[in-house]
Amino acid sequence: MTENKNSQPDVLIVGAGATGAAVAWSLSEAGINVMCLEQGDWISTSDYPMDQPDWELSASSEFHVDPNVRGLSVDYPINNTDSAIAPLMYNAVGGSTIHWGAHFPRFHPSDFKVRSLDGVADDFPYSYDDLVPFFDLNDRMMGVSRLDGDPFYPPKSPSPMPPLSLTKVGERLASGFDKLGWHWWPADAAIASVPYKEGRGACNYGGSCQIGCMTKAKASADIAYWPAALRAGAKLETRARVRELTVGQNGRVKSVLYYKDGRLHEQKAHIIILACNGVGTPRLLLNSRSHQFPNGLANGSGLIGKNLMYHPAAFATGYVDEYLKSNRGPVSNSIYSHKFYETDKSNDFVRGIQLQFTHQGGPLNQARGSFTNQPIAWGSNHHEIFKKRFNRDISVAILTEDLPEEHNQVTIDPVLTDGDGIPAPKVTYKVGENTNKLLDYGIERAKEALTAAGAYEIKISRVPKQAGWHLMGTARTGIDPSSSVVNGWGRAHEVPNLFIVDGSVLVTSGAVNVTSTIQAIALRTADYIKQNSREL
């Protein structure tokens, strides 16, 4: 094993994605010596295949969102045979923001106190108001395009950019909501609607967001945060696969052991921050066993890996007799509705859903069935059916709140390993009773909206396997060490120099995309570290 001869950093971050990048920038801007280890590599915008005639095939191979399908050397396998949903992630500088749709809503104030409001799950040890300064900061750094004034949120700071176009198909769906008298609003998008800082061009509505963005309009963390972090002095080492964290006799993390070019290295640091997502972080902690922590690092509560939440989704797609250009535009950014977001006491379930318009992608995606999961059969009438569907479809995603349940969990697979022999994770997950009721309810509301918008045929896809975009809850935050892993600042209860900043700290999932919220939480943790750096 080789011990790094670099000067010992103040802070070592594991993971260079959405939250790791934000924390690296915040700390390095304050003059703190920061080093980050990322098991993936830099992906240049010139590597994105959108200018190739077979660009859609890339989404089925080297740019696939499932690491088990992608199988690159920087990936690790995941045993998901006992999971209704497959975890989706990307290992690179920028992490899964390379692939994300960049829909950028915040959690609602109610999401932080569901125990108090609805008697389920637990409350966060902080509130929406505590995160507002960090939401606002993150909006500026990521570059958010939105229409201010959504009545379903408290007032937000003025948006950096005007909203993206609704597009013709978004307007058609909005007309359906209007006929029903339902709330809708233009999506908050971490996509530049006009040229923005760091050389980002405006969105060209190409519709290939999930395999990268050649114009840099989409705010992947490698574009939005890392240039500023590196200018401020942060160090970033790529293709560095962390095996475990070691602990000293004083109970503090002493170092990180990682593989690079087939050799094992050790890097010491004063503070360790994990930003490896809701699967990668518990995997690393559970693999970091010692005589002090025989069940995994910081796992005295036994909760590391448990309470996995995904946001089970359904998709409703309707077809209309109008050419809508529905494949043109950012995949998940046009309009959304939070009319059914909060608990309705007249229902036999709690919490709620987000209804969100979703663009379809290219012709291959349509032929394969797109969100319907029902490919157009090959044969003599294939082209006729294709012409009736392509660019004449409206899709609504139903995103449900997913309540934490301990049997939904990440464990260590006893056999499966990655390319360096590190034990791989196994995920076990089934959709809960409350979530199934939310899905049923949301599907019916989506059908109503599509019918009001003039759809003559509606197809449903319920909980597709390849829908594990949001990985949450597996190292939860809380006040009581017996029922949580980290405190309200993301600091491990049992290990004073260990912090966690990714989606694993979430106590509940809300019913919206989580990146804006987990980045705000991460920036709040970074602020705590800056204010208490002498003690830490």
N, C-alpha and C positions, 0 to 999 in steps of 0.2 A: 504494500500500500504506500502511496506517495502522499506526503503531507504538503499541501500548497505552501509555497514560500512567500506568497503574497502577504502584504500586511493584513492583519486580522481586521475584517470589516466591523463596523459598529453593528450593522444589520445585514443578515443574509436572508434573501427571499427565495423561496422555491416556487417557481412558476411565473412565467412572463405574460400571462393572459390579462383579462380585463382588470382584475383586482391587483394582481402583482405589479402590473405596469403603473397603475394609479398610485400605489403605495411607494414604489421606487421613485417616481417623480416627486411626490410630496416630501419625502424624507430627504432626498438628495438636494432639492431646492433649499432646504433648511441647513445645508452644510453637513449633513450626516453622511458618513462613509457607507455606501450601499453597494452590495454585490447581489446579483440575481443568477440563479441556475435554472436553465430551461432545457428540457430534454429534447425539444425540437430544434428547428433551425429558423433562420430568416427566410421568408417567402417574398420574393420580389414581385411587384405588380406585373412585371414582364413575364412571370411564370404562370400567371392566370391564363387559362386557355380560351377566353371569350372571343378572341379574334380568329379562332380555328373553326373550320366548318363542322368538325365533330365535337364541338365544345360540350355538348350535353352528355356525351359518353364519359367525360372526365368525372362527372358527378356520380358515376357508377364504378369508378376505379380509384385513381390516385387522389381525387378530391372528395371521395365519399365521406359522409359525415360519421359513419360507424367505423371505429378503428378495426373491428374484426373483419370488415369487408375490405377496408383500405390496406391494412397489413403492411404499412411502411416500417422501415427499420427503427424509426423513432417512436413508434406506437407500442402500446402494451395490450395484450389480449384481455378480454373480459368474458367470464363465463356468465352468460345471460339466459341460459336454458330454463331457469326457474323464475324468469321475470317476464311479465306481460309486456314490458317496454324495454327496449335496448338503450343503454346510455350512449349518447352521441357526444363526441368531443374531437378536438383537433390539437395535435401537439406541434406547436410552432411559437415563435415570438408573435404575440397577439392572441394565441390560443384559439378558442372557439369563436372569437369575434371575426376570424377570417371567414367563417362560414355563416355567421348569424344573419338574420334578416334586418337587424338594427331597429326593430320596433322598440320604443324607449319610454314606456309609461313608468310611473312611479307606483309603489304600493300606496294604497289608500290609508288614511289615518286609522281606520278600523282594523286594518290588517295587523296592527301592533298590539291589539288588545282583544283578541277573539275569546279568550277565557272570560274576561269581564263582561263582554257583550253577549256571547252565545253559549258560554259554559262548556266549550270544547278546547282541546289543545292547551296552550299556555300563552300568556302575555309575554311580549318582549320586555327586557329591562330598560328600554328607552322608547321614545315616541316618534311619530312622524315629525313633529316640530323640532326634535333634537337633530334630525337629519337634514332639515331644510337648507342650512348653509352649505352642506356638502352636496346635496342635490344640485344646488345652484352652481357651485364650483365645477362639478362634474359636467353639467350641461355646457358650460363654456369650453371646457377642455375637450370634450368629445365632439362638440359642435352639433347642437340640436336644432332641427327645423320643426316648428310647431305653430299652431294658432293659439294664442293665449286666451284664457277666459273660460275653459271647460268648467261648467257648473258642478261637475261631480268631483272636483278637487278644490282644496283651498287655493287662494291666489298663488301663482308662481312668479318668479322674477321674469322680466321680459326675455323672450327667447332670442338667442343669437341670430337666428335666421327665420325667414317666413316659412310657412308650411309647404310641403311638397304638393304637387298637383293631385287632386283626387283621382284623376284620369276618368275617361268616359265610363268605364265599368264601375268605378267607385260612385260616380254620380247616379248611375242606374240603381245600385243597391241603396244609396241614400234616399232615393225616391220611394223605395219600399218602406224604409224606416219612417219616412214622413207620413205615408198613408196610414201607418199603424200608430202614429203619434209617439214613436219611440225616440229616445235620445240617441244621437250619434255625434261624432266629433272627428275632425281630421287627426290622423295619427301623429303623436310625437315620434320623430324619427331621428336617430343619430346618423343622419345622411345629409350632406350639404345640398341645400336647394340653390345656393349661389356659391361662387368661389369662397373658400375659407382658408384659414391659416394652415401652415405646414404644407403649402402647395396643393391643397385639395381642390379639385375641380367640382363643378356642380353635377348633380345626378343627370345622367343621360337617359334614364328610364329603360335601360337595356334588359332588365329582368333576369339577370344571371347572378344576383347578389350572393347566392349560397355557394359559389365557387370563387369568391373574391370580387374585388372591384378595381378595375383598371384605372378609373379616373380618380381614385382615392376619395370619392365622395362619401363612401361608407366609412364610418369611424371605427375601423379595427384598431385595437390597442397599439399595434406596432406603428401605426401612423399617427394616432391622436396623442399618445402619451410618451412612447419611447424616445422619439427625437429630443424632446425637451428634457427627459430624464438623463439621457446620455450627455447632453450639453451641460447639465448641472453636475456631472461627475459620476453618475451611477455606472457601475461595471456590469456587463452582461456576458455570461458564458453560456454558449449554446451547445447542444448535443451532450448535455451533462445530465445523466439519468441518476437520480437520487435513490439509493438503496435503503438507507435508514438514518435516523438521528441517534447520536450517542449521548449518554447522560453521565455527568460527573458525580462524585461522591456528595456534592452539595445539593443534588437533586435538580440542577439546572442543565439545560441542553449544552453540551460541550462542543459538538461538531456535527457536520453532515458528511456522510460517506456517499460518494457518487462515482459512477463509471463514466469514463470518457475515453474513446478510442480503445475500448477493451481493458483499460487499466483502472484500478480502484484508487480513488483520491479521497483525501480528507480535507475539509475546510472548516476551520474554527470561526466562531463569531460570538459577539456579545449577546445578540438577540436573533432569534430565528423566527421567520414569518412564513407560514404555509399558505399558498394560493394555488392549490392543485385541483380544485373543483370538488364537488360533493362525492365523487368516487375516488379520485386520486389522493385526497387528503386522508380519509380513513384508511386507505390501503397503506399509506406510508406510516401512519401512526401504529396501525396494527402489526406492521412488519418491524417496528422499532421496539422489540421486546428486550428486557434486561431483568436482572434480579430485583431492581427497584420497581419495575413496571412489567411484571410477568404477563399481563394480559394486553399489553400495548401501551405506548407512551401516553400519559395523561388520561388513562382510561379507568381510573378508580370508580367512576360512576357506572361503568359497563355500557355506556351509551355510544361510544365511538362506533360508527357504522350503522347505527340504528336510526329509525325514523326517516328513512329515505323517502323523499317526495319528488315527483316527476312533473306534475301538471298533466294528467291524462287528457287527451284531446280527442275531438271528433271533428269531422269535416262534412259539410253539406255543400254540394255543387249542383247548381241549377243551370239549365240551358234556355236561351232566349232566341227569338227571331230577329236579332240585330247584331251587326258586326261591331264588337265592342273593343277590339284590340286588347283583350284581357291578358295577353301574355306580355304586355308592355308596361313595365313599372316595377318598382321595388317589391320584393316578394310579399312582404307583410305590412306594407305601409300605404294605406289609403284612408279608410275610415274604421272606427271601432265604436262599440256601444258598451257602456257600463250601466245601462238601465237595470240589469238584473244582477248587479255585483254584490249588493248587500243582502243580508238575511231577510227573508220575507216570512214572518211568523205564520202565515197561512199555509206554507209548504211543510212537508214532512221531512225536510232536510235543512241544514244550515249553510250559511255562506252563499257564494254565488259564482257567476260566470262572466267571462268577457266574450263578446261576439266581435270578430275581427275579420275584415275583408282580406283576402289573400290572392295575389296574382298567381297565374298558372305556370309560368315558365315557357319553354320552347315547344316545338312540335313533337319531339321525341317524348318529352314528358307527358304531353297530352295523349299520344298513342299508347303509352304505358298505363294510362288511367289517372295520372296525376294524383290529386288528393282523394279521388274516389276509390283507389286501389282496385279498379276494375278495368283492365286494359281493353282496348278496342280489338275485338277478335280479328285475326288475320283471315283474309278470304276475299271473295268477290265484292262484298259490300263494305270493305274496310275504308276505302277512300270516301265513300258517300257518307258514312257515319262520322268520319274524321272532319269533313267539311262542315257538318252540322254542329260540331262541338268546338272546334278550334277557334279561339277568339270570340266565341259566342257563349261563354260560360261565366258564371259568377260563383265564387267559392267563399264560404263563411267558415272560419275556424271557431270552434267552441272550446275555449280554454277554461278548465275547471279548477277551483281551489282544491288542493290535495291536502287532507289532514294528516298529521304525523301519526304513524302506527309503528310500534317497535319491531313487529315481525317483518316489515319492509326494511331491508338492511343490506349493507355491504360487509362481506366477510372475506377471508383469505382462502382462495381455492387450494386444496391440498396437493394438487398435481400441476396445474397450469402455471407457467412462468413466462417472463418476457425474454428478449434476446440476450440479456445479461444474467439470466437465472434468478431474477427477483420474483418471488411469488406474486401471482396475479390476483386481481379481485374477482369475487363472485357476487352477483347481485341477485337478491331474492325479493320479488315484488308482485303483489296482486292489487287490483283496483278495489278500493274500499266501498262499503255499502253507501255511505253518504256521497262519495264521488260518482258512483254509478247513477244515483238519483239525479245528481247535477247534470250528468251527461244526457240522460233521458230528457230532462227538462230543457237543456240547451239545444238539443237536436230539434225539438218541437218549435222552439222560438226561431231557430235558423230557418226551418221550413216555412214558417209564417212570413218571415222577412223576404225570402226568395219568391214565394208565391205573390206577395204584394208587389215585388219588383218585376213580375211578369214571367217568371220561369214556368215552362210547360212540363219539365221533367226534372226531378230532383233525385240525386244519388247520395248515399250516406256511407262514410267510412268511420267506424267507431274504434277508437283506441288502436291506431296502427302501431305495429311493433317499432317501426323506425320513427319514434316521436319523443325520444328521451333528451330533449334539448336542455331542460332545466334540471340540474342535479343539486338537491337541497336537503338540509336537515341533519346530516350525519355527524356533526360535531357541534351541537346546538349551544346557543348562548343562554345564560340565565344567572340568577343570583345564588341559587342553592347548588353547591358542588355535587350533591347526591343526585340531582336531576338535570345536570347540564355539564358541558365540557369546558366552556370558556365563560368568562364574565361579560359584563356589558361592554367592555372595551376590546373584546376578542382575545383576552389574555387567559391562557390555560389556568384553571384553578390550582392544579397540582405542580405546574412547571412555570415559575415566575418569568422566565425569559423566552417563553414560547407563545406566539400569537397566531391566530387563524383569521383569514380575511375573505375567504371565498364563500360560495353559496352553502357550504356545509354548516355555517353558523346560524342559518335561518331557523326560527322556531316554528313558523307557519309559512305557507307558500303564497298567500294571496291568490288572485286569479289573473295575474298579469305577468308578462315577461319580466325577468328578475334582474337584468344586468344593471339598470339604472340604480336600483336599490342596493344591490350588493357592492357596487362601486362607491356609493355614498357611505355605506357602513365602513368600507375599507378606508376611505379618506378620513372618516371620524377616528378610526383606530390609529391611523398615521398621526393625526393631530394630537392624540393622547400620548403617543410615544415621544413626539417632539416636546410636548409640555412637561414630560416626566423623564426626559432623557438622562438627567443626572442620577436619579434614583435607579433607573433601569440599567 
